[in-house]
Amino acid sequence: MMKKKKCCILFNQPLEGALADELDVLEQAEHIEENLEKLGISVYTRGISANFMNEVAELTAEKPDFVFNLVESINNKGELNYFVPALLNMYSIPYSGNPLEALFITTSKALSAKILRENNIPTPLTILPSRPDLLKPGCRYIVKPIWEDGSLGITADSVFDFTPDHVERLKGLDDSHWIIQEYIDGREFNISVIGGKSGPEVMPIAEMVFLNFSPDMPRIVDFKAKWIEDSFEYENTIREFPGDNLNPLLAGKINELALRCWKVFGLRGYARVDMRIDENSCPYVIEVNANPCLSPDSGFMAATRKAGMPVTTVLTRILEDINY
């Protein structure tokens, strides 16, 4: 009889009093464990805390065949998430999803924007808070945290029309944790890409639709829209799959850009590329998400369901991309 493969699911242990965005990883871990077991894999889980160096080191004695890496942050700091794949590399333990380099680069929105621009992939102009002289009066911008995902730190007030009065406000933001980007006022799309033996495949394109938003409300997926269930933003921000209703030329551009991002960033396993489309139907990549959320209600899993792909098939494709 063939020996069962052994997998340890690593996830970031939520801190006491954690909000919904941090607690979501527990649902992910449960969902992945249930479906890996359906594939005949022996699974156990481990939460990662500030003691991550010892926690990862303990895996060497346990000898899992691979790790399913769900660590999004350490102590709720996104800028620390790359330590886990770095340690797994050091101990030669195979792990799912994106490699260390891709995870580090894409977690930094500032570094991602630089690489996108260097590779001629359209992306909004990105400016550091220390350079307000580069902002143009009357133009609209959005302030984003560099290292956080899940819309953490993004509110309706993050979008602003620049006037000289904003210079004082921007003095409170440091270059190591914040960026300012040109705001693309248009449609927003999420493009999920999955790897596997046959290479990356783009899933059905999803559009984030903003219902009943007044003209003065920015159409963005902010923290409320993503996590605060009784808020106006949450109830009126919905995901749709336009399918054949999407202009074929635009759909082709979007798919091409998503696959270019996969190649340029060295992505593996699974990823999601977020884009905004301006009034001239030109797409701009606003974010590249390595290891996006895999909870049942996540955008990535919604896209694979739309493609008719069972969860076990999704996980099989992700496991096929592990570099053993």
C-alpha positions in Angstrom: 0.0 0.0 0.0 1.3 3.4 -0.9 2.2 5.6 2.1 -0.1 8.6 2.6 1.6 12.0 2.0 1.8 14.1 5.1 1.1 17.8 5.0 1.3 20.5 7.6 -0.9 23.5 7.1 0.8 26.6 8.4 -1.3 29.7 9.1 -0.8 33.0 11.0 -2.2 32.5 14.5 -4.6 35.4 15.0 -3.9 37.7 17.9 -6.2 38.2 20.8 -9.1 40.5 19.8 -8.3 40.0 16.1 -10.7 41.5 13.6 -12.5 39.6 10.7 -9.7 40.1 8.2 -7.2 38.3 10.5 -9.7 35.6 11.7 -10.4 34.7 8.1 -7.3 32.5 7.9 -8.8 30.0 10.4 -11.7 29.4 7.9 -9.1 29.0 5.1 -7.1 26.4 7.1 -10.2 24.4 7.9 -11.4 24.5 4.3 -8.0 23.4 3.0 -7.6 20.6 5.6 -11.0 19.2 4.8 -10.3 19.0 1.0 -6.7 17.8 1.3 -8.0 14.9 3.3 -10.4 14.1 0.5 -7.3 13.7 -1.7 -6.0 11.1 0.7 -3.4 13.3 2.4 -2.7 13.1 6.1 -3.0 16.7 7.4 -2.3 18.6 10.6 -2.2 22.3 11.3 0.1 24.7 13.1 -0.4 28.4 13.9 2.6 30.7 13.4 3.3 33.4 16.0 6.1 35.7 17.0 8.0 32.5 17.8 8.0 31.6 14.1 11.7 30.6 13.9 11.3 27.8 16.5 7.8 26.8 15.2 9.1 26.3 11.6 12.3 24.6 12.9 10.1 22.0 14.7 8.9 20.8 11.3 12.3 19.2 10.6 11.6 16.6 13.3 8.0 16.1 12.1 9.1 15.5 8.5 6.0 16.5 6.6 6.2 15.8 2.9 5.2 19.4 2.2 3.7 22.5 3.9 0.6 24.2 2.7 1.5 27.8 3.4 -1.4 30.0 4.4 0.7 32.5 6.4 -0.4 36.0 5.5 1.3 37.9 8.3 3.2 37.5 11.6 1.7 39.3 14.6 -0.6 40.9 12.0 2.3 42.5 10.2 2.2 41.7 6.5 5.8 42.8 5.9 7.0 39.7 7.9 5.1 37.0 5.9 8.2 36.2 3.7 10.1 34.9 6.7 8.1 31.6 6.6 9.0 30.6 3.1 12.6 31.8 3.8 12.8 29.4 6.7 11.2 26.6 4.7 13.7 27.1 2.0 16.5 27.0 4.6 15.3 23.6 5.9 14.5 22.3 2.4 10.9 21.7 3.2 8.6 21.9 0.1 5.7 24.3 0.3 2.6 25.3 -1.7 2.0 28.5 -3.5 4.4 31.2 -4.4 8.2 31.2 -3.8 9.9 33.4 -1.3 11.0 36.0 -4.0 7.5 36.4 -5.5 5.9 36.6 -2.1 8.3 39.3 -0.9 8.1 41.4 -4.1 4.3 41.3 -4.4 3.7 42.0 -0.7 5.4 45.3 -1.2 3.1 47.5 -3.3 6.0 50.0 -3.8 8.3 47.3 -5.2 5.6 45.8 -7.3 4.7 49.1 -8.9 8.4 49.6 -9.7 8.7 46.2 -11.4 5.5 46.6 -13.3 6.7 50.0 -14.7 10.1 48.6 -15.6 8.4 45.8 -17.5 6.1 48.1 -19.4 3.0 46.7 -17.7 0.5 49.6 -17.3 0.1 50.6 -13.7 -0.9 53.8 -11.9 1.8 56.4 -11.2 3.2 55.7 -7.7 4.7 58.4 -5.5 6.3 58.3 -2.1 4.8 60.6 0.6 8.1 62.5 0.9 7.6 63.8 -2.7 4.4 65.8 -2.6 6.0 68.1 -5.2 5.2 65.3 -7.7 1.5 65.5 -7.1 -0.6 67.6 -9.4 -3.3 69.9 -8.1 -6.8 68.8 -9.1 -5.7 65.2 -9.8 -7.1 62.4 -7.8 -4.9 60.0 -5.8 -5.3 57.1 -3.3 -3.1 56.5 -0.3 -2.3 52.8 0.4 -0.3 50.9 3.0 2.7 49.2 1.3 2.7 45.9 3.2 -0.9 45.1 4.1 -3.5 43.2 2.1 -7.2 42.6 2.5 -7.8 46.3 2.2 -6.4 46.9 5.6 -5.7 50.6 6.1 -7.9 51.7 3.1 -11.0 53.8 3.6 -13.1 56.2 1.6 -10.9 58.9 2.9 -7.8 57.3 1.3 -9.0 58.8 -2.0 -8.4 62.5 -2.4 -8.2 65.4 -4.9 -4.8 66.9 -4.3 -4.6 70.6 -3.3 -1.6 72.3 -1.5 -3.5 71.8 1.8 -2.8 68.0 1.6 0.9 68.5 1.9 0.6 68.9 5.7 -1.6 65.8 6.0 0.9 63.7 4.0 3.7 64.6 6.4 2.3 62.0 8.8 3.0 59.2 6.3 6.5 57.6 6.1 7.9 56.2 2.8 8.6 52.7 4.3 4.9 52.1 5.0 2.8 54.2 2.6 2.5 55.0 -1.1 0.4 57.4 -3.1 -1.0 56.2 -6.4 -2.8 57.9 -9.2 -6.5 57.0 -8.8 -8.0 55.2 -11.9 -11.6 56.2 -11.8 -13.3 53.3 -13.6 -14.2 49.6 -13.5 -12.4 47.1 -11.3 -11.6 43.5 -12.2 -10.0 40.6 -10.3 -8.3 38.0 -12.4 -7.4 34.7 -10.8 -4.7 32.5 -12.2 -3.9 28.9 -11.3 -0.8 26.9 -12.0 -0.3 23.2 -12.6 1.5 20.7 -14.9 0.2 22.5 -18.0 1.3 26.0 -16.9 -0.8 29.0 -15.7 -4.5 29.2 -16.6 -6.6 32.3 -16.3 -10.0 31.8 -14.6 -13.2 33.6 -15.5 -12.7 37.4 -15.1 -14.6 38.8 -12.1 -15.8 42.4 -11.9 -16.4 44.3 -8.6 -19.6 46.2 -9.0 -20.5 49.2 -6.8 -24.2 49.6 -6.4 -26.0 52.7 -5.1 -22.8 54.6 -4.6 -23.4 58.3 -4.6 -21.2 60.4 -7.0 -19.0 61.6 -4.1 -18.2 58.0 -2.9 -15.1 56.5 -4.4 -15.8 53.1 -6.0 -13.1 51.1 -4.2 -13.1 47.8 -2.3 -12.1 49.4 1.0 -11.9 47.7 4.5 -15.7 48.2 5.1 -16.6 46.7 1.7 -14.5 43.6 2.4 -15.1 43.0 6.1 -17.8 45.0 7.8 -20.9 43.0 7.1 -23.5 45.6 8.2 -22.0 48.5 6.3 -23.3 50.1 3.2 -20.1 49.4 1.4 -20.2 45.7 2.2 -23.9 45.3 1.1 -23.4 47.3 -2.1 -20.1 45.9 -3.4 -20.7 42.7 -5.2 -18.7 40.3 -7.4 -20.0 39.5 -10.9 -18.7 37.5 -13.8 -19.5 39.4 -17.0 -18.5 36.5 -19.3 -19.6 37.1 -22.9 -20.9 40.5 -21.9 -17.3 41.8 -21.5 -15.8 43.3 -24.7 -13.7 40.5 -26.2 -10.8 42.9 -27.0 -10.8 44.2 -23.4 -11.0 40.6 -22.0 -8.0 39.6 -24.2 -6.0 42.6 -22.9 -6.9 41.7 -19.3 -5.9 38.0 -19.7 -2.7 38.9 -21.4 -1.7 41.3 -18.7 -2.5 38.7 -16.0 -0.3 36.1 -17.6 2.5 38.7 -18.1 2.4 39.4 -14.4 2.6 35.7 -13.7 5.8 35.5 -15.7 7.4 38.7 -14.6 6.9 38.1 -10.9 7.8 34.4 -11.1 4.5 33.4 -9.6 3.6 29.8 -8.8 0.6 27.8 -7.6 -2.0 30.5 -7.6 -2.4 34.2 -7.7 -4.8 37.1 -8.3 -4.2 40.2 -10.4 -6.3 43.2 -9.7 -6.9 45.8 -12.4 -8.7 49.1 -12.9 -10.0 50.1 -16.4 -10.1 53.8 -17.3 -12.6 55.6 -19.5 -10.7 54.7 -22.6 -10.9 50.9 -21.8 -7.2 50.8 -20.9 -6.4 48.3 -18.1 -4.0 49.2 -15.3 -2.6 46.6 -12.9 -3.1 48.0 -9.4 -2.0 44.9 -7.4 -0.5 41.5 -7.8 -1.6 39.1 -5.0 0.6 36.0 -4.5 -1.2 33.4 -2.4 -4.6 35.1 -2.3 -7.3 34.0 0.1 -8.6 30.5 -0.3 -11.7 30.6 2.0 -14.9 29.4 0.3 -16.3 32.9 -0.2 -13.0 34.4 -1.5 -12.6 35.8 -5.0 -10.1 33.2 -6.1 -12.4 30.3 -5.1 -15.4 32.0 -6.6 -13.5 32.2 -10.0 -12.5 28.6 -9.9 -16.1 27.6 -9.1 -17.3 29.7 -12.1 -14.8 27.7 -14.2 -16.4 24.5 -13.0 -13.4 23.4 -11.0 -14.0 21.4 -7.8 -12.0 22.4 -4.7 -10.1 19.2 -4.8 -9.1 19.9 -8.4 -7.9 23.4 -7.4 -5.8 22.0 -4.7 -4.4 19.3 -7.0 -3.3 22.0 -9.5 -1.7 24.0 -6.7 0.2 20.9 -5.4 1.4 20.1 -8.9 3.2 23.4 -8.9 5.2 22.6 -5.7 8.9 22.6 -6.2 10.0 19.4 -4.5 
